[in-house]
Amino acid sequence: MTENIAFALLCFTSFFSLMNPLGIMPVFITMTSNLEAVDQKRTARKAMIAAFLTLLAFAF
């Protein structure tokens, strides 16, 4: 069980550092500053799905 938790933590931290959400946040805020909050959430969701699918494709 602890091996699974360690592996999950390793995967999460790897994806977190690859996607770098803290570094890209100012860019996202600047690019979507003229959108309403609902549209910003929709854009963020689309970007997350696209990033996840890209990482998944390269993983395989």
N, C-alpha and C positions, 0 to 999 in steps of 0.2 A: 504494500500500500504506500509506504513512504517513497518507494522508487517512482511510483506513478505521480505522486505529488511533486517530487523533484523534477521529473521530466516535464510535467505541465508548467511548472514555474520557469524552467529553462525555455520552453517554447514561447511562453507569454513574453518573457523579457527579450527574447530574440526578435519577435514580431514588433514589440514596442520600440526597440531601437532601430529596426529597419524602417518603420513607418514614421518615426520621429514626430509625434503629434505636437509636442511642445514647440518644435522649431517651425512647423508648418502653420501653426495657429494664426500668427499675425498675417500671413499671406492669405489664408482663407477669410479672415475677418475683413481684410482690405478688399478682396475680390467680391465679397458678398455684402458689403456695407450698404448698398442701395436696395437690397432685397428685404422683404418682411421676414419676421421670425419663422413663420411656417415654411417659406421658401428656402431659408437658410438651413433648416432642419432637413428638408427634402434633398437639398444639394449635398449636405454632409452625408446623408444616408447613401446616396448614389455614389459618392466618392469612396465611402467605406466598402461598399459592395464591389466596386471596380478594383480597389486595392486588394481586397481579399481574394477575388477571383484571379487576379494577376499573380499574387504570391502562391496561390494554390496550383496554378498552371505551371509555374516554374518549379514548384516542389515535386511535381510528377514528371 
